[in-house]
């Protein structure tokens, strides 16, 4: 039986891809679709692709965590500056 598209990637046993990776790929794809931030969406899509290609998960996870913390830190600094300079209380 010949499989096409993504199923061809998922069932290649010679690359060491296991069937339990299929749900992980779909989970990360759905999380990516739910993200409003383009940066977070891109990182989650990269993680989904790395799962599909059997790339190191840890590196992709650390990349996602760094982007998330960077966005949170930038938001905090901007909020603090606006509060300090404009005297806006939230």
GIQUI-V291841 format. One record per residue. RES is the residue in three letters. PSI is psi in whole degrees, -180 to 180 (none if undefined). Layout:
# GIQUI-V291841
{{RES:PSI} {RES:PSI}}
This chain:
# GIQUI-V291841
{{UNK:131} {UNK:131} {UNK:146} {UNK:161} {UNK:-137} {UNK:-33} {UNK:-31} {UNK:-40} {UNK:-45} {UNK:-31} {UNK:8} {UNK:100} {UNK:-26} {UNK:-23} {UNK:0} {UNK:20} {UNK:129} {UNK:155} {UNK:-23} {UNK:-9} {UNK:-19} {UNK:-50} {UNK:-36} {UNK:-42} {UNK:-47} {UNK:-35} {UNK:-48} {UNK:-34} {UNK:-43} {UNK:-38} {UNK:-40} {UNK:-41} {UNK:-28} {UNK:-12} {UNK:137} {UNK:-31} {UNK:124} {UNK:-35} {UNK:-47} {UNK:-39} {UNK:-43} {UNK:-42} {UNK:-43} {UNK:-36} {UNK:-37} {UNK:-39} {UNK:-43} {UNK:-43} {UNK:-37} {UNK:-34} {UNK:-42} {UNK:-33} {UNK:1} {UNK:37} {UNK:165} {UNK:121} {UNK:-40} {UNK:-43} {UNK:-43} {UNK:-39} {UNK:-44} {UNK:-36} {UNK:-45} {UNK:-42} {UNK:-41} {UNK:-42} {UNK:-44} {UNK:-45} {UNK:-35} {UNK:-44} {UNK:-42} {UNK:-43} {UNK:-43} {UNK:-42} {UNK:-41} {UNK:-46} {UNK:-44} {UNK:-43} {UNK:-40} {UNK:-42} {UNK:-43} {UNK:-43} {UNK:-42} {UNK:-46} {UNK:-38} {UNK:-9} {UNK:28} {UNK:128} {UNK:133} {UNK:none}}
